[in-house]
Amino acid sequence: MTSDSRNKKPKILFLADRPNWAFDFCAKSIAERLSGRYNFGINYVHQRPNLRDESFDLLYVFFWGEDYYKKFSIRPEKIIKEVASHRWAFEEQYGKVSLEEFIATYLSDCSFVTTPSLRLFKMLKPMRDNVFHCPNGVDLKVFRHKRRRRGPLRIGWVGNPDDACKGLHDILIPVCKGRFEFSFSSGKWSRDRVARFYNETDVLAIASIAESQPMPFMESMACGCFPVTTDVGIVPEMIRDGFNGLVVERSIEAFYQAFEWCERNLDRVRRVGAYNAETCVAMRSWDNLIDNFVKVFNLAMQIETLEAPERFETASVASVSAPAIQEVQGGLQAHGEDYAVHLELLNPGTTDEKAYLASVSYYHDELKPLLPTDRQSMIVDIGTGYGHLLRYLLENGYVNVGGIDNSSKLIREAKSYLKGGPLFLIHTGAVEFLLENPAGFDVIVLFDVIEHFSPEEQREVVSAIFSSLSPGGRVIIRTPNMASLLGTYSRYLDLTHYLGFTEFSLYQLLRQCGFKDPKLYVASPHGTWKKRFQKKLLRWLHRKLFEWQDRVLPDCYDKNIVVWAEKNGGVYRKMNCEKRGKPNAVYNGSPEDSHPLRNGRL
């Protein structure tokens, strides 16, 4: 832009299809948040506007197949086109063309291309310049979780009933007829009515074949629905199959089986629906996504900014996590199955009752006092092994618990052992899972896990934990204590132990990754008089030994250290810090310290 025009806000003209349809709401959401930077106008193809009469610096054309603007001979450098569909590959009316033909036919007259779908971005990016991933958000003032569902399973669908792409008449109505309670919109409802409909629906069904970002998919999740959907558009960015939704084949039989599963697991469906609402706030808030559009607009108009890269690539949750996933998989992930064999050698009996009871005493001492009193809290166990910790949580009344492990063998063992009790059991890497579920968990537990990562991987994992905790959420880490002779033995018991920790180095790691005030938990000795005496004697001997050196004294001399920290911000849940712990090491001396219950949670 010239120096004479810098004091004048540039004008961006949006070209959408119709007023009060999906693209119109996207345009209005962008304009509302960026009106201080640019002047916006919105024209609608349905109204046949004269674009020659418009003075604009940029024309932003929604929907890839729109060609109305072509008759006005607008220079390509002034045009941004949004690719928001895969219809060109599936439907005759749009050409049913190859990717190369699609780009040559529909994207040759613009300088910049955006897409809300990471899947489309990966397809287009190698084929042409200036392609940007710009996810659209959800209007959280309208679409939000307002009520707890009750009664029988209710399945819903929202969209244009006349659009064959949607699968309403050929898939969903035949599936549900005479079997499931199923309702669908007329395509002409107001947004407020649609939001009420979502809040009365348990399962939002999507049988589309070509959309890149079905708005009902995101809107319904923000309202607390559980999606049963085909693998379309942004679904892989938001849904982990079997965890917070079901991804099915586009067939009557597949949807029927999925709906039957939802009916059998209705309580779980509703709990996860509430989790989806929180995830959508974190991942699809317009306020969190709007900077992507700012960077594209500025690049297109050659406005210099502080960041001003030659080429901007928007990073979604999936794209940010990719390098970290590869690194972690190169470390612990690569040794997952070998570690399962090693673990079995160290722990004979594995899933028998004796092995579980041996673990329970540790969970009771080291974990229970730090758990939330709210049994609806969302808790994930990283490195779940055989599932003993999950069993302990379930037996103590926690219903929203799940575990992950990088060993497929251990996940199979845990599934057999726990028989469907947890909300989820997933074979995956820690960083991959955590970054795909931002702000989703109230408590994340790492018992005997952090020592298995290299220093670089440890920072990746703990940073991902910080991202994955809800505001006020808590991480609880147990690891062998290098201030204890017995802990040193545990440290060198296993070749996959990369690094040992003291309480101070664990504090340091947590602070580096965003946690402000990590704390140590030290359980008071209890049990038989003999066990209490042994523990007190060991602590006394270690303390005397450390007094002979000139460094700061540890607060814990047990073979394990337990350190916890909270993600600051938001409203807190009440936690169960019991008096039997060491006061100044646990909660700064106040047994009244609390983690107040967040309103409306689950």
C-alpha positions as CSV (number, residue, x, y, z in Angstrom):
1,M,0.0,0.0,0.0
2,T,1.2,3.5,-0.7
3,S,2.0,6.0,2.2
4,D,-1.0,8.1,1.2
5,S,-3.4,5.2,1.8
6,R,-1.9,3.8,5.1
7,N,-4.1,6.0,7.3
8,K,-7.2,4.7,5.5
9,K,-8.5,1.2,6.5
10,P,-8.5,-1.1,3.5
11,K,-11.8,-2.5,2.3
12,I,-12.5,-6.2,2.1
13,L,-15.6,-7.3,0.3
14,F,-17.1,-10.7,1.1
15,L,-19.1,-12.5,-1.6
16,A,-21.4,-15.1,0.0
17,D,-24.3,-17.1,-1.4
18,R,-27.3,-15.9,0.6
19,P,-28.1,-13.8,3.7
20,N,-28.3,-15.8,6.9
21,W,-26.7,-18.9,5.5
22,A,-23.5,-20.5,6.7
23,F,-21.0,-18.4,4.7
24,D,-22.9,-15.2,5.6
25,F,-22.4,-16.0,9.3
26,C,-18.7,-16.7,8.8
27,A,-18.3,-13.4,7.0
28,K,-20.1,-11.5,9.8
29,S,-18.1,-13.2,12.5
30,I,-14.8,-12.2,10.8
31,A,-16.0,-8.6,10.2
32,E,-17.2,-8.3,13.8
33,R,-13.7,-9.1,15.1
34,L,-11.6,-7.2,12.6
35,S,-13.7,-4.0,12.0
36,G,-11.0,-2.0,13.8
37,R,-8.4,-3.0,11.1
38,Y,-10.4,-3.1,7.9
39,N,-13.7,-1.9,6.4
40,F,-15.9,-4.8,5.4
41,G,-18.8,-5.2,3.0
42,I,-20.9,-8.3,2.3
43,N,-22.6,-9.0,-1.1
44,Y,-24.8,-11.9,-1.9
45,V,-24.8,-13.8,-5.2
46,H,-28.6,-14.4,-4.6
47,Q,-29.1,-10.7,-4.9
48,R,-27.0,-10.3,-8.2
49,P,-24.9,-7.4,-7.0
50,N,-22.9,-5.1,-9.4
51,L,-19.4,-5.6,-8.3
52,R,-18.2,-2.9,-10.6
53,D,-19.9,-0.4,-8.3
54,E,-17.9,-1.6,-5.4
55,S,-14.6,-0.1,-4.4
56,F,-12.5,-2.7,-2.6
57,D,-8.9,-3.8,-2.0
58,L,-9.8,-7.5,-1.7
59,L,-12.6,-9.7,-2.7
60,Y,-13.1,-12.8,-0.5
61,V,-15.1,-15.4,-2.4
62,F,-16.8,-18.1,-0.3
63,F,-17.3,-21.6,-1.7
64,W,-14.9,-22.8,-4.4
65,G,-17.4,-23.2,-7.2
66,E,-18.7,-19.7,-7.1
67,D,-18.1,-18.0,-10.5
68,Y,-20.5,-15.0,-10.4
69,Y,-17.7,-12.6,-9.9
70,K,-16.0,-13.7,-13.2
71,K,-18.1,-11.4,-15.4
72,F,-16.6,-8.3,-13.7
73,S,-13.0,-8.9,-14.8
74,I,-11.4,-8.4,-11.3
75,R,-7.7,-8.7,-11.2
76,P,-6.5,-12.0,-9.7
77,E,-4.2,-10.3,-7.2
78,K,-7.3,-8.8,-5.5
79,I,-9.1,-12.2,-5.1
80,I,-9.0,-14.7,-2.3
81,K,-11.1,-17.9,-2.7
82,E,-12.1,-20.2,0.0
83,V,-12.2,-23.9,-0.8
84,A,-14.8,-25.3,1.5
85,S,-15.9,-28.5,-0.3
86,H,-14.8,-31.7,-1.9
87,R,-17.9,-31.8,-4.2
88,W,-15.8,-31.3,-7.3
89,A,-14.5,-34.9,-6.8
90,F,-17.9,-36.5,-6.1
91,E,-20.8,-34.8,-7.8
92,E,-21.5,-34.5,-11.5
93,Q,-23.1,-31.0,-11.2
94,Y,-19.7,-29.6,-10.0
95,G,-17.7,-31.4,-12.6
96,K,-16.4,-34.6,-10.9
97,V,-12.9,-33.6,-11.8
98,S,-9.4,-34.5,-10.6
99,L,-7.5,-32.4,-8.2
100,E,-5.3,-31.0,-11.0
101,E,-8.4,-30.2,-13.1
102,F,-10.1,-28.6,-10.2
103,I,-7.1,-26.3,-9.5
104,A,-6.8,-25.3,-13.2
105,T,-10.5,-24.7,-13.6
106,Y,-11.5,-23.0,-10.4
107,L,-8.3,-21.6,-8.7
108,S,-6.4,-20.1,-11.6
109,D,-8.0,-16.6,-11.3
110,C,-7.0,-15.8,-7.8
111,S,-3.8,-15.1,-6.0
112,F,-4.6,-16.6,-2.6
113,V,-6.6,-19.6,-1.5
114,T,-7.9,-20.4,2.0
115,T,-9.5,-23.6,3.3
116,P,-11.0,-24.4,6.7
117,S,-10.0,-28.1,6.3
118,L,-6.6,-29.4,7.1
119,R,-7.3,-32.3,4.8
120,L,-7.9,-29.9,1.9
121,F,-4.9,-27.8,2.9
122,K,-2.6,-30.8,2.6
123,M,-4.1,-31.7,-0.8
124,L,-3.8,-28.2,-2.2
125,K,-0.6,-27.0,-0.7
126,P,1.8,-29.0,-2.9
127,M,-0.1,-28.1,-6.0
128,R,-0.1,-24.3,-5.9
129,D,1.3,-21.3,-4.1
130,N,-0.3,-19.2,-1.5
131,V,-2.6,-21.7,0.1
132,F,-3.5,-21.1,3.8
133,H,-5.3,-23.2,6.4
134,C,-7.9,-20.8,8.0
135,P,-10.3,-22.8,10.2
136,N,-13.7,-21.2,10.8
137,G,-15.0,-20.8,14.3
138,V,-18.3,-21.3,16.1
139,D,-20.5,-18.4,17.4
140,L,-20.2,-19.4,21.1
141,K,-22.7,-16.7,22.0
142,V,-25.4,-18.8,20.2
143,F,-24.1,-22.3,20.3
144,R,-23.2,-23.4,23.8
145,H,-24.0,-26.2,26.2
146,K,-27.1,-25.2,28.2
147,R,-28.7,-28.3,29.6
148,R,-28.2,-31.8,30.8
149,R,-29.9,-34.4,28.6
150,R,-32.4,-36.9,30.1
151,G,-34.7,-39.6,28.9
152,P,-34.2,-42.0,25.9
153,L,-31.6,-41.5,23.2
154,R,-32.4,-38.7,20.8
155,I,-30.7,-38.5,17.4
156,G,-30.8,-35.3,15.3
157,W,-29.7,-33.9,12.0
158,V,-29.4,-30.3,10.7
159,G,-28.9,-29.0,7.2
160,N,-30.6,-28.6,3.8
161,P,-32.9,-31.6,3.4
162,D,-32.9,-31.2,-0.4
163,D,-29.1,-31.6,-0.7
164,A,-28.4,-35.2,-1.7
165,C,-24.8,-34.9,-0.4
166,K,-26.1,-34.9,3.1
167,G,-27.5,-38.4,3.2
168,L,-30.7,-37.6,5.1
169,H,-33.1,-39.5,2.9
170,D,-31.0,-42.3,1.6
171,I,-29.1,-43.1,4.9
172,L,-30.4,-41.6,8.1
173,I,-34.2,-41.8,7.7
174,P,-34.1,-45.5,6.7
175,V,-31.7,-46.2,9.6
176,C,-33.9,-44.7,12.2
177,K,-37.4,-45.5,10.9
178,G,-39.3,-47.4,13.5
179,R,-36.2,-48.0,15.7
180,F,-34.6,-44.7,17.0
181,E,-36.1,-41.4,18.0
182,F,-34.9,-39.1,15.1
183,S,-35.6,-35.5,14.3
184,F,-34.3,-33.2,11.7
185,S,-34.5,-29.5,10.7
186,S,-36.3,-28.0,7.8
187,G,-33.3,-26.1,6.6
188,K,-35.1,-22.8,7.4
189,W,-34.8,-22.7,11.2
190,S,-33.4,-19.7,13.0
191,R,-30.0,-20.1,14.6
192,D,-31.6,-19.8,18.1
193,R,-34.0,-22.6,17.2
194,V,-31.1,-24.7,15.9
195,A,-29.2,-24.2,19.1
196,R,-32.2,-25.3,21.2
197,F,-32.5,-28.3,19.0
198,Y,-28.8,-29.3,19.5
199,N,-29.3,-28.9,23.3
200,E,-32.2,-31.4,23.2
201,T,-30.2,-33.9,21.1
202,D,-27.8,-36.5,22.3
203,V,-26.3,-37.6,19.0
204,L,-25.8,-35.4,15.9
205,A,-25.7,-37.6,12.8
206,I,-23.7,-36.5,9.7
207,A,-23.8,-38.7,6.6
208,S,-22.2,-36.2,4.2
209,I,-19.7,-37.2,1.5
210,A,-18.1,-33.9,0.4
211,E,-18.1,-31.1,2.9
212,S,-14.9,-29.7,4.3
213,Q,-16.4,-28.2,7.4
214,P,-20.0,-29.1,8.2
215,M,-21.2,-26.3,10.4
216,P,-23.7,-28.5,12.2
217,F,-20.8,-30.7,13.2
218,M,-19.0,-27.9,15.1
219,E,-22.1,-26.1,16.3
220,S,-23.6,-29.3,17.8
221,M,-20.3,-30.2,19.5
222,A,-20.3,-26.7,21.1
223,C,-23.8,-27.5,22.4
224,G,-22.8,-30.8,23.9
225,C,-23.7,-33.3,21.3
226,F,-21.9,-36.6,20.5
227,P,-21.2,-36.9,16.7
228,V,-21.8,-40.1,14.7
229,T,-20.3,-39.1,11.4
230,T,-18.7,-40.1,8.2
231,D,-15.0,-39.3,7.7
232,V,-15.6,-36.0,6.0
233,G,-13.8,-32.7,6.1
234,I,-12.5,-31.6,9.5
235,V,-13.8,-34.6,11.4
236,P,-10.3,-36.1,12.0
237,E,-9.3,-32.7,13.4
238,M,-12.0,-32.8,16.1
239,I,-12.9,-36.5,16.6
240,R,-10.9,-39.4,18.0
241,D,-13.0,-42.4,16.9
242,G,-14.4,-44.2,20.0
243,F,-13.4,-41.4,22.4
244,N,-15.4,-38.3,21.7
245,G,-17.5,-39.5,18.7
246,L,-17.9,-42.3,16.3
247,V,-16.6,-42.2,12.7
248,V,-18.4,-44.7,10.5
249,E,-18.8,-45.9,6.9
250,R,-21.5,-44.2,4.9
251,S,-23.9,-47.2,5.0
252,I,-27.2,-47.9,6.7
253,E,-25.7,-50.9,8.6
254,A,-22.8,-48.9,9.9
255,F,-25.0,-46.1,11.2
256,Y,-27.4,-48.6,12.7
257,Q,-24.6,-50.3,14.7
258,A,-23.3,-46.9,15.9
259,F,-26.7,-45.8,17.1
260,E,-27.2,-49.1,18.9
261,W,-23.9,-48.5,20.6
262,C,-24.9,-45.0,21.7
263,E,-28.2,-46.4,23.1
264,R,-26.3,-49.0,25.2
265,N,-23.8,-46.4,26.4
266,L,-26.1,-43.4,26.7
267,D,-24.6,-42.1,30.0
268,R,-21.2,-42.1,28.4
269,V,-22.5,-40.4,25.3
270,R,-23.9,-37.6,27.4
271,R,-20.8,-37.2,29.6
272,V,-18.6,-37.0,26.5
273,G,-21.0,-34.6,24.9
274,A,-20.3,-32.2,27.7
275,Y,-16.6,-32.7,27.2
276,N,-17.0,-31.9,23.5
277,A,-18.6,-28.6,24.4
278,E,-15.4,-27.6,26.3
279,T,-13.1,-28.8,23.6
280,C,-15.0,-26.8,21.0
281,V,-14.6,-23.7,23.1
282,A,-10.8,-24.3,23.1
283,M,-10.4,-25.3,19.5
284,R,-13.0,-23.5,17.5
285,S,-13.5,-20.1,19.2
286,W,-13.5,-17.3,16.6
287,D,-11.4,-15.2,18.9
288,N,-8.7,-17.9,18.9
289,L,-8.7,-18.4,15.1
290,I,-9.1,-14.8,13.8
291,D,-5.4,-14.0,13.6
292,N,-5.1,-16.5,10.7
293,F,-7.3,-14.3,8.6
294,V,-5.4,-11.1,9.6
295,K,-2.2,-12.6,8.3
296,V,-3.7,-13.7,5.0
297,F,-5.4,-10.4,4.4
298,N,-2.2,-8.5,5.1
299,L,-0.1,-10.7,2.8
300,A,-2.6,-10.4,0.0
301,M,-2.6,-6.6,0.3
302,Q,1.2,-6.4,0.9
303,I,0.7,-4.8,4.3
304,E,3.9,-5.1,6.3
305,T,3.5,-6.6,9.8
306,L,5.9,-7.6,12.5
307,E,5.6,-11.2,11.4
308,A,5.3,-10.7,7.6
309,P,6.5,-14.2,6.4
310,E,6.9,-14.9,2.7
311,R,4.4,-17.6,3.0
312,F,2.1,-18.2,5.9
313,E,0.9,-21.7,6.9
314,T,-1.8,-21.8,9.6
315,A,-1.1,-24.4,12.2
316,S,-4.0,-26.5,13.5
317,V,-3.7,-28.8,16.5
318,A,-2.7,-31.6,14.2
319,S,-0.1,-29.7,12.2
320,V,1.5,-28.3,15.4
321,S,1.8,-31.7,16.9
322,A,3.3,-33.5,13.9
323,P,7.1,-32.8,14.6
324,A,6.6,-33.5,18.3
325,I,4.8,-36.7,17.6
326,Q,7.6,-37.9,15.4
327,E,10.2,-37.1,18.0
328,V,8.4,-38.9,20.8
329,Q,7.6,-41.8,18.7
330,G,11.3,-42.1,17.9
331,G,12.0,-42.4,21.7
332,L,9.5,-44.0,24.0
333,Q,7.0,-44.9,21.3
334,A,9.6,-47.0,19.4
335,H,10.2,-49.1,22.5
336,G,6.6,-49.6,23.6
337,E,6.3,-53.3,22.9
338,D,9.8,-54.1,24.3
339,Y,8.8,-52.2,27.4
340,A,5.7,-54.3,27.8
341,V,7.8,-57.5,28.0
342,H,10.2,-55.8,30.4
343,L,7.3,-54.7,32.6
344,E,5.9,-58.2,32.8
345,L,9.3,-59.5,34.0
346,L,9.5,-56.9,36.7
347,N,5.8,-57.4,37.8
348,P,4.9,-61.1,37.8
349,G,1.2,-61.6,38.0
350,T,0.5,-58.4,36.0
351,T,-3.3,-58.2,36.2
352,D,-4.0,-60.6,39.1
353,E,-5.6,-59.4,42.3
354,K,-2.3,-59.6,44.3
355,A,-0.6,-57.2,41.8
356,Y,-3.5,-54.8,42.0
357,L,-3.7,-54.8,45.8
358,A,0.1,-54.1,45.9
359,S,-0.5,-51.0,43.8
360,V,-3.5,-49.8,45.8
361,S,-1.5,-48.9,48.9
362,Y,0.6,-46.5,46.8
363,Y,-2.4,-45.0,45.1
364,H,-4.1,-44.5,48.4
365,D,-1.0,-42.7,49.8
366,E,0.3,-40.8,46.8
367,L,-2.7,-40.2,44.5
368,K,-6.0,-40.1,46.4
369,P,-5.3,-36.9,48.4
370,L,-4.7,-35.0,45.2
371,L,-7.8,-36.1,43.3
372,P,-10.8,-33.9,42.9
373,T,-13.8,-34.5,45.1
374,D,-16.1,-34.2,42.1
375,R,-16.4,-37.8,40.7
376,Q,-17.5,-36.4,37.3
377,S,-14.0,-34.9,36.7
378,M,-12.4,-35.9,33.4
379,I,-9.2,-37.8,34.3
380,V,-6.6,-39.4,31.9
381,D,-3.9,-41.8,32.9
382,I,-0.8,-41.4,30.7
383,G,1.1,-44.7,30.4
384,T,-1.8,-46.7,31.8
385,G,0.0,-50.1,31.6
386,Y,-2.2,-52.9,32.8
387,G,-4.9,-50.5,34.0
388,H,-4.5,-50.8,37.8
389,L,-4.7,-47.1,38.3
390,L,-7.8,-46.8,36.2
391,R,-9.4,-49.6,38.2
392,Y,-8.6,-47.8,41.4
393,L,-10.2,-44.6,40.1
394,L,-13.3,-46.5,38.9
395,E,-13.7,-48.2,42.3
396,N,-13.5,-44.9,44.0
397,G,-16.4,-43.5,42.0
398,Y,-14.7,-41.6,39.2
399,V,-16.7,-42.2,36.0
400,N,-15.0,-40.1,33.4
401,V,-11.6,-41.8,33.3
402,G,-9.5,-43.0,30.4
403,G,-6.0,-44.2,29.7
404,I,-3.5,-44.2,26.9
405,D,-0.3,-46.3,26.3
406,N,2.2,-46.5,23.5
407,S,2.1,-50.3,23.8
408,S,-0.7,-52.0,21.9
409,K,-0.1,-55.2,24.0
410,L,-0.6,-53.3,27.2
411,I,-3.8,-51.7,25.9
412,R,-5.2,-55.1,24.9
413,E,-4.4,-56.4,28.4
414,A,-6.0,-53.4,30.0
415,K,-9.2,-53.7,27.9
416,S,-9.5,-57.3,28.8
417,Y,-8.8,-56.6,32.5
418,L,-11.1,-53.6,32.9
419,K,-13.9,-54.9,30.7
420,G,-15.2,-51.7,29.3
421,G,-15.2,-49.7,32.6
422,P,-13.1,-46.7,31.4
423,L,-14.4,-44.0,29.1
424,F,-11.5,-44.8,26.7
425,L,-8.4,-46.9,26.3
426,I,-6.2,-45.9,23.4
427,H,-3.0,-47.1,21.9
428,T,-1.3,-43.8,21.0
429,G,1.7,-41.5,21.8
430,A,1.3,-39.1,24.7
431,V,2.1,-35.9,22.8
432,E,-0.2,-36.8,19.9
433,F,-3.1,-37.5,22.2
434,L,-2.7,-34.5,24.4
435,L,-2.3,-31.9,21.6
436,E,-5.4,-33.3,19.9
437,N,-7.4,-32.7,23.1
438,P,-6.7,-29.1,24.2
439,A,-8.2,-27.9,27.5
440,G,-10.1,-31.2,27.8
441,F,-9.0,-32.8,31.1
442,D,-9.4,-31.9,34.7
443,V,-6.6,-34.2,35.9
444,I,-3.7,-35.8,34.1
445,V,-1.7,-38.5,35.9
446,L,1.8,-39.7,35.0
447,F,2.8,-42.4,37.4
448,D,6.3,-43.8,36.6
449,V,6.2,-42.3,33.1
450,I,8.2,-39.1,32.9
451,E,11.5,-40.8,33.5
452,H,11.1,-42.8,30.3
453,F,11.5,-39.7,28.1
454,S,14.6,-37.9,27.0
455,P,15.0,-34.3,28.2
456,E,13.7,-32.9,24.9
457,E,10.8,-35.3,25.0
458,Q,10.0,-34.5,28.6
459,R,9.5,-30.8,27.7
460,E,7.3,-31.8,24.7
461,V,5.2,-34.0,27.0
462,V,4.8,-31.6,29.8
463,S,4.0,-28.7,27.5
464,A,1.4,-30.8,25.8
465,I,-0.1,-31.6,29.3
466,F,-0.3,-27.9,30.0
467,S,-2.2,-27.4,26.7
468,S,-4.5,-30.4,27.4
469,L,-5.6,-29.3,30.9
470,S,-8.7,-27.3,31.4
471,P,-8.3,-24.0,33.3
472,G,-7.5,-24.9,36.9
473,G,-6.8,-28.5,35.9
474,R,-4.1,-30.5,37.7
475,V,-1.1,-32.7,36.6
476,I,0.1,-35.3,39.1
477,I,3.6,-36.8,38.5
478,R,5.2,-39.7,40.3
479,T,8.8,-40.7,39.5
480,P,11.7,-42.4,41.3
481,N,13.3,-40.0,43.8
482,M,17.0,-39.4,43.2
483,A,17.3,-38.0,46.8
484,S,16.7,-41.6,48.0
485,L,19.0,-44.6,47.8
486,L,16.0,-46.7,47.1
487,G,14.9,-44.4,44.3
488,T,18.3,-44.6,42.7
489,Y,17.8,-48.4,42.5
490,S,14.5,-47.8,40.7
491,R,16.1,-45.3,38.4
492,Y,18.6,-47.9,37.1
493,L,16.2,-50.9,37.1
494,D,15.1,-50.2,33.5
495,L,17.1,-49.4,30.4
496,T,14.3,-47.1,29.2
497,H,14.7,-44.8,32.1
498,Y,16.5,-41.8,30.5
499,L,16.7,-39.4,33.5
500,G,16.1,-39.3,37.2
501,F,14.6,-36.4,39.1
502,T,14.7,-34.8,42.5
503,E,11.8,-32.6,43.5
504,F,13.8,-29.5,42.5
505,S,14.5,-30.7,38.9
506,L,10.8,-31.7,38.5
507,Y,9.8,-28.2,39.7
508,Q,12.2,-26.8,37.1
509,L,10.7,-28.9,34.3
510,L,7.1,-27.9,35.2
511,R,7.9,-24.2,35.3
512,Q,9.6,-24.3,32.0
513,C,6.4,-25.7,30.5
514,G,4.0,-23.1,31.9
515,F,3.1,-24.2,35.4
516,K,3.6,-21.4,37.9
517,D,3.7,-23.0,41.3
518,P,4.5,-26.8,41.4
519,K,4.2,-28.4,44.8
520,L,5.5,-31.6,46.4
521,Y,3.2,-34.0,48.1
522,V,4.6,-36.1,50.9
523,A,2.3,-38.7,52.6
524,S,2.5,-39.2,56.3
525,P,3.6,-42.7,57.4
526,H,0.7,-45.0,58.1
527,G,-0.1,-48.7,58.3
528,T,1.2,-51.1,60.9
529,W,3.6,-49.8,63.5
530,K,6.4,-51.7,61.9
531,K,5.9,-50.0,58.5
532,R,5.5,-46.6,60.1
533,F,8.8,-47.1,62.0
534,Q,10.7,-48.3,58.9
535,K,9.6,-45.3,56.9
536,K,10.4,-42.8,59.7
537,L,13.8,-44.5,60.2
538,L,14.7,-44.3,56.5
539,R,13.7,-40.6,56.4
540,W,15.8,-39.9,59.5
541,L,18.8,-41.6,58.1
542,H,18.6,-39.8,54.7
543,R,18.1,-36.5,56.5
544,K,21.3,-37.0,58.5
545,L,23.2,-38.0,55.4
546,F,22.1,-34.9,53.6
547,E,23.0,-32.7,56.5
548,W,26.6,-33.6,55.9
549,Q,26.6,-31.8,52.5
550,D,26.3,-28.0,51.9
551,R,23.3,-28.0,49.5
552,V,19.7,-27.3,50.1
553,L,17.9,-30.2,51.9
554,P,15.2,-32.1,50.0
555,D,11.7,-32.3,51.6
556,C,11.2,-35.8,50.4
557,Y,13.4,-38.9,51.1
558,D,11.0,-41.6,50.0
559,K,11.8,-43.8,47.1
560,N,9.2,-41.9,45.0
561,I,8.5,-38.2,44.7
562,V,5.0,-36.9,43.9
563,V,4.8,-33.4,42.5
564,W,1.6,-31.7,41.3
565,A,0.8,-28.4,39.6
566,E,-2.3,-26.6,38.4
567,K,-2.9,-24.7,35.2
568,N,-3.7,-21.2,36.4
569,G,-6.8,-19.4,35.3
570,G,-10.4,-20.1,35.1
571,V,-12.6,-21.4,37.9
572,Y,-11.3,-24.3,40.0
573,R,-12.7,-27.6,41.1
574,K,-12.4,-28.6,44.8
575,M,-9.5,-31.0,45.3
576,N,-9.1,-33.6,48.0
577,C,-5.9,-32.5,49.8
578,E,-6.1,-34.4,53.0
579,K,-4.5,-33.5,56.3
580,R,-2.3,-36.5,56.5
581,G,0.1,-35.0,54.0
582,K,3.0,-32.8,54.9
583,P,1.3,-29.4,55.1
584,N,4.0,-27.0,53.9
585,A,5.0,-29.3,51.0
586,V,1.4,-29.9,49.8
587,Y,-0.8,-26.8,50.1
588,N,1.1,-24.1,51.9
589,G,-0.2,-25.1,55.3
590,S,-3.9,-24.6,54.7
591,P,-6.2,-27.7,54.8
592,E,-8.9,-25.4,53.7
593,D,-7.3,-24.7,50.3
594,S,-9.8,-25.7,47.6
595,H,-10.4,-26.2,44.0
596,P,-14.0,-25.0,43.7
597,L,-16.4,-26.9,41.5
598,R,-16.8,-25.3,38.0
599,N,-20.4,-24.5,37.3
600,G,-22.2,-26.5,34.7
601,R,-19.5,-29.1,34.3
602,L,-20.8,-32.5,33.1
